[in-house]
Amino acid sequence: MIIGAVDISRVLARLSLFAMLLASTGAHAQQACQEDFRKLTEKRMAGIEALNTLGKAGKGKMDPEAACPAAKRLVAVETEMMNYITKNKEWCNIPDNVADGFKEARAKTQGFASQACAAAAKMKEMRDQAAAGGGGGMMAPPKLPAGPL
């Protein structure tokens, strides 16, 4: 009987140690998720601020040639965030509505980047035609959507 009691106490001790490790791992996971997401959010906010600065400099109208690379960088950051959310959704306990909302926001950013880059390409094409003597001067640049992302 004493041997059985010792074995049970060892098993209970191991189980309690295992439970403590699991609890600390869960807390560590949440802390790691928060830190990773904070860093990604800071990068995203820097990209949004860069676009907002371009908008303010143009008094509400962005130069497509400046907006295109800035928007592409923002799309890259948001893609990195979306991949993180998808990969770590369960581990970080990210709710479905948060993941879905972020997908929608990323799609809007991608649409904006596509418009900005298409407008920039059109401006370059018009400039090249004018330089080659194929046109009577520069036309007004295409309009980009205004307002917050």
Rosetta constraint file for C-alpha pairs under 8 A:
AtomPair CA 1 CA 5 HARMONIC 6.21 0.50
AtomPair CA 2 CA 6 HARMONIC 6.14 0.50
AtomPair CA 3 CA 7 HARMONIC 6.17 0.50
AtomPair CA 4 CA 8 HARMONIC 6.15 0.50
AtomPair CA 5 CA 9 HARMONIC 6.15 0.50
AtomPair CA 6 CA 10 HARMONIC 6.16 0.50
AtomPair CA 7 CA 11 HARMONIC 6.12 0.50
AtomPair CA 8 CA 12 HARMONIC 6.03 0.50
AtomPair CA 9 CA 13 HARMONIC 5.96 0.50
AtomPair CA 10 CA 14 HARMONIC 6.09 0.50
AtomPair CA 11 CA 15 HARMONIC 6.05 0.50
AtomPair CA 12 CA 16 HARMONIC 6.08 0.50
AtomPair CA 13 CA 17 HARMONIC 6.17 0.50
AtomPair CA 14 CA 18 HARMONIC 6.03 0.50
AtomPair CA 15 CA 19 HARMONIC 6.06 0.50
AtomPair CA 16 CA 20 HARMONIC 6.16 0.50
AtomPair CA 17 CA 21 HARMONIC 6.20 0.50
AtomPair CA 18 CA 22 HARMONIC 6.17 0.50
AtomPair CA 19 CA 23 HARMONIC 6.15 0.50
AtomPair CA 20 CA 24 HARMONIC 6.11 0.50
AtomPair CA 21 CA 25 HARMONIC 5.95 0.50
AtomPair CA 22 CA 26 HARMONIC 6.14 0.50
AtomPair CA 23 CA 27 HARMONIC 6.29 0.50
AtomPair CA 24 CA 28 HARMONIC 5.86 0.50
AtomPair CA 25 CA 29 HARMONIC 5.87 0.50
AtomPair CA 26 CA 30 HARMONIC 6.27 0.50
AtomPair CA 27 CA 31 HARMONIC 6.18 0.50
AtomPair CA 28 CA 32 HARMONIC 6.01 0.50
AtomPair CA 29 CA 33 HARMONIC 6.02 0.50
AtomPair CA 29 CA 91 HARMONIC 7.17 0.50
AtomPair CA 29 CA 92 HARMONIC 6.82 0.50
AtomPair CA 30 CA 34 HARMONIC 6.09 0.50
AtomPair CA 30 CA 92 HARMONIC 5.98 0.50
AtomPair CA 31 CA 35 HARMONIC 6.18 0.50
AtomPair CA 32 CA 36 HARMONIC 6.10 0.50
AtomPair CA 33 CA 37 HARMONIC 5.99 0.50
AtomPair CA 33 CA 92 HARMONIC 5.77 0.50
AtomPair CA 34 CA 38 HARMONIC 5.93 0.50
AtomPair CA 35 CA 39 HARMONIC 6.35 0.50
AtomPair CA 36 CA 40 HARMONIC 6.37 0.50
AtomPair CA 37 CA 41 HARMONIC 5.94 0.50
AtomPair CA 37 CA 81 HARMONIC 7.68 0.50
AtomPair CA 38 CA 42 HARMONIC 6.16 0.50
AtomPair CA 39 CA 43 HARMONIC 6.43 0.50
AtomPair CA 40 CA 44 HARMONIC 6.20 0.50
AtomPair CA 40 CA 77 HARMONIC 7.26 0.50
AtomPair CA 40 CA 80 HARMONIC 7.90 0.50
AtomPair CA 40 CA 81 HARMONIC 6.33 0.50
AtomPair CA 41 CA 45 HARMONIC 6.03 0.50
AtomPair CA 42 CA 46 HARMONIC 6.19 0.50
AtomPair CA 43 CA 47 HARMONIC 6.41 0.50
AtomPair CA 43 CA 77 HARMONIC 6.79 0.50
AtomPair CA 44 CA 48 HARMONIC 6.30 0.50
AtomPair CA 44 CA 74 HARMONIC 6.32 0.50
AtomPair CA 44 CA 77 HARMONIC 5.94 0.50
AtomPair CA 44 CA 78 HARMONIC 6.67 0.50
AtomPair CA 45 CA 49 HARMONIC 5.99 0.50
AtomPair CA 46 CA 50 HARMONIC 6.15 0.50
AtomPair CA 47 CA 51 HARMONIC 6.47 0.50
AtomPair CA 47 CA 70 HARMONIC 6.81 0.50
AtomPair CA 47 CA 71 HARMONIC 7.55 0.50
AtomPair CA 47 CA 73 HARMONIC 6.90 0.50
AtomPair CA 47 CA 74 HARMONIC 5.11 0.50
AtomPair CA 48 CA 52 HARMONIC 6.15 0.50
AtomPair CA 48 CA 74 HARMONIC 6.96 0.50
AtomPair CA 48 CA 149 HARMONIC 7.73 0.50
AtomPair CA 49 CA 53 HARMONIC 6.00 0.50
AtomPair CA 50 CA 54 HARMONIC 6.39 0.50
AtomPair CA 50 CA 70 HARMONIC 6.86 0.50
AtomPair CA 51 CA 55 HARMONIC 6.29 0.50
AtomPair CA 51 CA 67 HARMONIC 6.59 0.50
AtomPair CA 51 CA 70 HARMONIC 6.44 0.50
AtomPair CA 51 CA 71 HARMONIC 7.11 0.50
AtomPair CA 52 CA 56 HARMONIC 6.15 0.50
AtomPair CA 52 CA 148 HARMONIC 7.62 0.50
AtomPair CA 53 CA 57 HARMONIC 6.07 0.50
AtomPair CA 54 CA 58 HARMONIC 6.28 0.50
AtomPair CA 54 CA 62 HARMONIC 5.82 0.50
AtomPair CA 54 CA 63 HARMONIC 7.42 0.50
AtomPair CA 54 CA 66 HARMONIC 7.54 0.50
AtomPair CA 54 CA 67 HARMONIC 7.08 0.50
AtomPair CA 55 CA 59 HARMONIC 6.09 0.50
AtomPair CA 55 CA 60 HARMONIC 4.84 0.50
AtomPair CA 55 CA 61 HARMONIC 5.54 0.50
AtomPair CA 55 CA 62 HARMONIC 4.90 0.50
AtomPair CA 55 CA 146 HARMONIC 7.98 0.50
AtomPair CA 56 CA 60 HARMONIC 5.66 0.50
AtomPair CA 56 CA 61 HARMONIC 7.74 0.50
AtomPair CA 57 CA 62 HARMONIC 7.82 0.50
AtomPair CA 58 CA 62 HARMONIC 5.51 0.50
AtomPair CA 58 CA 63 HARMONIC 7.12 0.50
AtomPair CA 60 CA 146 HARMONIC 6.37 0.50
AtomPair CA 60 CA 147 HARMONIC 7.50 0.50
AtomPair CA 61 CA 143 HARMONIC 7.72 0.50
AtomPair CA 61 CA 144 HARMONIC 7.11 0.50
AtomPair CA 61 CA 146 HARMONIC 6.62 0.50
AtomPair CA 62 CA 66 HARMONIC 7.57 0.50
AtomPair CA 62 CA 67 HARMONIC 6.43 0.50
AtomPair CA 62 CA 144 HARMONIC 6.76 0.50
AtomPair CA 62 CA 146 HARMONIC 7.95 0.50
AtomPair CA 63 CA 67 HARMONIC 5.98 0.50
AtomPair CA 64 CA 68 HARMONIC 5.78 0.50
AtomPair CA 64 CA 116 HARMONIC 5.00 0.50
AtomPair CA 64 CA 117 HARMONIC 6.61 0.50
AtomPair CA 64 CA 119 HARMONIC 5.87 0.50
AtomPair CA 64 CA 120 HARMONIC 4.86 0.50
AtomPair CA 64 CA 144 HARMONIC 7.16 0.50
AtomPair CA 65 CA 69 HARMONIC 7.49 0.50
AtomPair CA 65 CA 116 HARMONIC 7.46 0.50
AtomPair CA 65 CA 117 HARMONIC 7.21 0.50
AtomPair CA 65 CA 119 HARMONIC 7.78 0.50
AtomPair CA 65 CA 120 HARMONIC 4.74 0.50
AtomPair CA 65 CA 121 HARMONIC 7.99 0.50
AtomPair CA 66 CA 70 HARMONIC 6.79 0.50
AtomPair CA 67 CA 71 HARMONIC 5.82 0.50
AtomPair CA 67 CA 113 HARMONIC 7.76 0.50
AtomPair CA 67 CA 116 HARMONIC 6.13 0.50
AtomPair CA 67 CA 117 HARMONIC 7.71 0.50
AtomPair CA 68 CA 72 HARMONIC 6.11 0.50
AtomPair CA 68 CA 113 HARMONIC 5.94 0.50
AtomPair CA 68 CA 114 HARMONIC 7.91 0.50
AtomPair CA 68 CA 116 HARMONIC 5.05 0.50
AtomPair CA 68 CA 117 HARMONIC 4.75 0.50
AtomPair CA 68 CA 120 HARMONIC 6.94 0.50
AtomPair CA 69 CA 73 HARMONIC 6.21 0.50
AtomPair CA 69 CA 117 HARMONIC 7.87 0.50
AtomPair CA 70 CA 74 HARMONIC 6.35 0.50
AtomPair CA 71 CA 75 HARMONIC 6.16 0.50
AtomPair CA 71 CA 109 HARMONIC 7.31 0.50
AtomPair CA 71 CA 110 HARMONIC 7.89 0.50
AtomPair CA 71 CA 112 HARMONIC 7.36 0.50
AtomPair CA 71 CA 113 HARMONIC 4.97 0.50
AtomPair CA 71 CA 116 HARMONIC 7.71 0.50
AtomPair CA 72 CA 76 HARMONIC 6.21 0.50
AtomPair CA 72 CA 110 HARMONIC 7.94 0.50
AtomPair CA 72 CA 113 HARMONIC 6.02 0.50
AtomPair CA 73 CA 77 HARMONIC 6.33 0.50
AtomPair CA 74 CA 78 HARMONIC 6.11 0.50
AtomPair CA 74 CA 109 HARMONIC 7.60 0.50
AtomPair CA 75 CA 79 HARMONIC 5.94 0.50
AtomPair CA 75 CA 106 HARMONIC 6.97 0.50
AtomPair CA 75 CA 109 HARMONIC 6.33 0.50
AtomPair CA 75 CA 110 HARMONIC 6.05 0.50
AtomPair CA 75 CA 113 HARMONIC 7.55 0.50
AtomPair CA 76 CA 80 HARMONIC 6.21 0.50
AtomPair CA 77 CA 81 HARMONIC 6.24 0.50
AtomPair CA 78 CA 82 HARMONIC 6.01 0.50
AtomPair CA 78 CA 106 HARMONIC 6.11 0.50
AtomPair CA 79 CA 83 HARMONIC 6.08 0.50
AtomPair CA 79 CA 106 HARMONIC 7.44 0.50
AtomPair CA 80 CA 84 HARMONIC 6.21 0.50
AtomPair CA 81 CA 85 HARMONIC 6.13 0.50
AtomPair CA 82 CA 86 HARMONIC 6.07 0.50
AtomPair CA 82 CA 99 HARMONIC 7.69 0.50
AtomPair CA 82 CA 102 HARMONIC 7.22 0.50
AtomPair CA 82 CA 103 HARMONIC 7.04 0.50
AtomPair CA 83 CA 87 HARMONIC 5.96 0.50
AtomPair CA 84 CA 88 HARMONIC 5.83 0.50
AtomPair CA 84 CA 89 HARMONIC 7.85 0.50
AtomPair CA 85 CA 89 HARMONIC 5.24 0.50
AtomPair CA 85 CA 94 HARMONIC 7.26 0.50
AtomPair CA 85 CA 99 HARMONIC 6.64 0.50
AtomPair CA 86 CA 99 HARMONIC 7.61 0.50
AtomPair CA 88 CA 92 HARMONIC 5.68 0.50
AtomPair CA 88 CA 93 HARMONIC 7.97 0.50
AtomPair CA 88 CA 94 HARMONIC 7.84 0.50
AtomPair CA 89 CA 93 HARMONIC 5.75 0.50
AtomPair CA 89 CA 94 HARMONIC 4.91 0.50
AtomPair CA 89 CA 95 HARMONIC 7.50 0.50
AtomPair CA 90 CA 94 HARMONIC 6.53 0.50
AtomPair CA 94 CA 98 HARMONIC 6.75 0.50
AtomPair CA 94 CA 99 HARMONIC 7.09 0.50
AtomPair CA 95 CA 99 HARMONIC 6.63 0.50
AtomPair CA 96 CA 100 HARMONIC 6.06 0.50
AtomPair CA 97 CA 101 HARMONIC 5.90 0.50
AtomPair CA 98 CA 102 HARMONIC 6.13 0.50
AtomPair CA 99 CA 103 HARMONIC 6.26 0.50
AtomPair CA 100 CA 104 HARMONIC 6.40 0.50
AtomPair CA 101 CA 105 HARMONIC 6.31 0.50
AtomPair CA 102 CA 106 HARMONIC 6.05 0.50
AtomPair CA 103 CA 107 HARMONIC 6.16 0.50
AtomPair CA 104 CA 108 HARMONIC 6.40 0.50
AtomPair CA 105 CA 109 HARMONIC 6.38 0.50
AtomPair CA 106 CA 110 HARMONIC 6.14 0.50
AtomPair CA 107 CA 111 HARMONIC 6.18 0.50
AtomPair CA 108 CA 112 HARMONIC 6.22 0.50
AtomPair CA 108 CA 149 HARMONIC 7.27 0.50
AtomPair CA 109 CA 113 HARMONIC 6.12 0.50
AtomPair CA 109 CA 149 HARMONIC 6.66 0.50
AtomPair CA 110 CA 114 HARMONIC 6.12 0.50
AtomPair CA 111 CA 115 HARMONIC 6.29 0.50
AtomPair CA 112 CA 116 HARMONIC 6.12 0.50
AtomPair CA 112 CA 145 HARMONIC 7.49 0.50
AtomPair CA 113 CA 117 HARMONIC 6.01 0.50
AtomPair CA 114 CA 118 HARMONIC 6.00 0.50
AtomPair CA 115 CA 119 HARMONIC 6.09 0.50
AtomPair CA 115 CA 144 HARMONIC 6.87 0.50
AtomPair CA 116 CA 120 HARMONIC 6.12 0.50
AtomPair CA 116 CA 144 HARMONIC 6.40 0.50
AtomPair CA 117 CA 121 HARMONIC 6.07 0.50
AtomPair CA 118 CA 122 HARMONIC 6.19 0.50
AtomPair CA 119 CA 123 HARMONIC 6.18 0.50
AtomPair CA 119 CA 141 HARMONIC 7.35 0.50
AtomPair CA 119 CA 142 HARMONIC 5.74 0.50
AtomPair CA 119 CA 143 HARMONIC 7.64 0.50
AtomPair CA 119 CA 144 HARMONIC 7.60 0.50
AtomPair CA 120 CA 124 HARMONIC 6.23 0.50
AtomPair CA 121 CA 125 HARMONIC 6.13 0.50
AtomPair CA 122 CA 126 HARMONIC 6.16 0.50
AtomPair CA 122 CA 142 HARMONIC 7.88 0.50
AtomPair CA 123 CA 127 HARMONIC 6.10 0.50
AtomPair CA 123 CA 141 HARMONIC 6.13 0.50
AtomPair CA 123 CA 142 HARMONIC 7.68 0.50
AtomPair CA 124 CA 128 HARMONIC 6.03 0.50
AtomPair CA 125 CA 129 HARMONIC 6.17 0.50
AtomPair CA 126 CA 130 HARMONIC 6.12 0.50
AtomPair CA 126 CA 138 HARMONIC 6.68 0.50
AtomPair CA 126 CA 139 HARMONIC 7.54 0.50
AtomPair CA 127 CA 131 HARMONIC 6.10 0.50
AtomPair CA 127 CA 138 HARMONIC 6.56 0.50
AtomPair CA 128 CA 132 HARMONIC 6.13 0.50
AtomPair CA 129 CA 133 HARMONIC 6.27 0.50
AtomPair CA 129 CA 134 HARMONIC 4.96 0.50
AtomPair CA 129 CA 135 HARMONIC 6.13 0.50
AtomPair CA 130 CA 134 HARMONIC 5.43 0.50
AtomPair CA 130 CA 135 HARMONIC 4.96 0.50
AtomPair CA 130 CA 136 HARMONIC 6.78 0.50
AtomPair CA 130 CA 137 HARMONIC 5.74 0.50
AtomPair CA 130 CA 138 HARMONIC 6.62 0.50
